[in-house]
């Protein structure tokens, strides 16, 4: 069916529709000639949209001591809530789970490792509470730095933090001290907004 035979919306002439059809055909011919260029532009737009979406809800790996001691569980829970309120998606929510030890007792060491490394691989950034020394937290920080994702290490002002954290010159690593929940919240919100 030709455009002139179609029922057209009021105010649209068949000449205007035919002209648009000819323009579409010309665009398609040019697209065939420069196929990769148009595909690349489309891919760039998709990546740009994805990057904007990721900025709106960055995926955060929350790292905190588990076997090294759970005395900061309430702080981890506070950090989890602060991240969620800041619009982040916390992938490693289990760190703030009060029933973590019970749940992990049903898992093998390999399952725990695979879960944590899998979540870290999906993360846009890592936030670690480093007041309580933990081999696992240090390992996760190193893996995040190798991936070149931003890392924020937080600790109380009275903590004896490792020189491997404090002295690390890696540009994607930031270390901050906090004295109370208000300061901790402010640091977390600022970090998430900068992603």
N, C-alpha and C positions, 0 to 999 in steps of 0.2 A: 504494500500500500504506500503510495506516495504521500508526502506530507500534505499536499494540497487536498488530498482526499480525506485526511483525518479531521476530526472535530477539534478545533483549536480553541484555547481559552479566549475569552472576550478581550479584544484589543491587540491580539497577536495575529500578524498577517502570515500567510503561507510563504511569502517571499522571505520574511525574517527567519522562519524555521528552516527553509531550504538553504539559506545563507549559512546558518549555524551548522547544518549537516555537512555542507562543503568544508567549513572550517574544521569540523571534527575529523573529516577524512584527511585533510592536509596535516593536522596534528598527529594522526595515527601514522602517516607515511614518514613524517619527521621522527617520530618515536622509534620506528623500525630502524631508520638509519642510525640513530644515536641511542639505541636501546640501553646500553650500559649506563650512559650518562643520566637518562631519566630514572633508571632503576636506582642508581646511586643517590640521586636527589630524594627519591622516595625513602630509601634506606636511612638517609640522613634525617629526614623528617621523623621517621619512626624512632630513631635513636634519640632525637631531641625530645620527643614526647616522653619516651621512657625515662630519660634523665630528669625531666621535670617531675614526673610521677615519683621517681625514687627520692627526689629532694623533698617532696611533700610527705612521704612516709618512709624515711630511711630505715633499713633493717639493721638493728643493733645487736651485737653479741655482748651480753652482760656477763662479765667474768668476776668471780669472787671465790674466796676460799671455801672448800667443801671438806676435804679430809684434813686440811691444815687447821681447821677449827671453824665452828659455825657461830662464834660469839657476835658476829656482825650481821646476823640474819635480818634483823629489823632494818639495818641500813640498806641491805640488798633489796628488801621489800620496798623501802622508801625510793630507792633509785629506780626500781622497776616502775613504780607508780609515776615518778617524775618523767621518765622517758615516755610512757604511754600518754601522759597529759601533754607532753611536748610534740606529740604526733608521730613518735617513732613506733616501729613494730619491734618488740623485744623477742628475738628468736630463741634465746637461751633462758626462757622464763623459769626453767627448773632451778636455777641458782637461787631464786627468791622463794622457792617452794618449801614450806616448813616440813613437808613430808618427804623431802628429797632422799634422805638416807634410807628410809623404808622402801621407797620406789626403786632406788638404785641397787638395793640389796638383791633384787630379783633379776638384775642384769649382769652380764659378764663384763669383765674389764674391756674386752674388745668391743662390745656393744656400746659401752659408755664412750670409749674413744671415737668410734665411728659416728655416734650421734653428735658429739661436740665438734669434731672436725667437719662433719657435714653441714652443721649450722654455721660454723665460722666461714665456710666456703660461700655461703649464701649472703653473708653480712656485708653491709656497706661501711661499717665502722665497728670498733670494739671499745667498750668502756669497762675498765677494770678497777675494782676497789683493791688496793694493794697494801692496806694497813696490816692485815694478817698475812705473814709470809706463806706462800703456797707455790709448790713446784708446778702444779697444773696451771695456775694463773700465769706464771712466768712463761711457761711453754706456749700458752694461747697468745700471749703478747708477742712472742717471737714469730709465731706463725702468721699473725696479722701483719706484722712489719714486713715479713717476706712477701706477703700478698700486696703490699703497698697500700693498705687501707688505713685511714686515720685511726689512731689509738689515743685514748684519753685515760691516763692513770690518775686515780684519785686516792688521797690518803689523809688521815687525820693529822693535825699539826704535831702531835706528840709521837708519831710512828717512826720507827727506825726502818726506813725503806732502803732496799738494796741499791748499791751504787750502779748495778747493772740496769736499773731503771732510771735513777736520778742522773747518772752520767752519760746516758745514751744520747749521742748526737743526731740520731735519725730524725729528719725533718717532719715525718708523719707522726712522731710521738710527742705528746704533750703531757706534762705532769702538773697537777694542781693540788694544793692543800685546801682543806675545808675545816671550819671550826664548828659548824652547826648545820642543821638541815636546810635553813634558808640559803646559806652560802652554797651548799651542795646542790640544791635545786637550781640556783642561778647559773652555776658552772655547767650543769647538764643541759639546761635549756639553751644557753649560748652555744655550746658545742653542737647540739642537734640542728639549730638554725643555720649554722655555718656549713653544714654538709651539702 
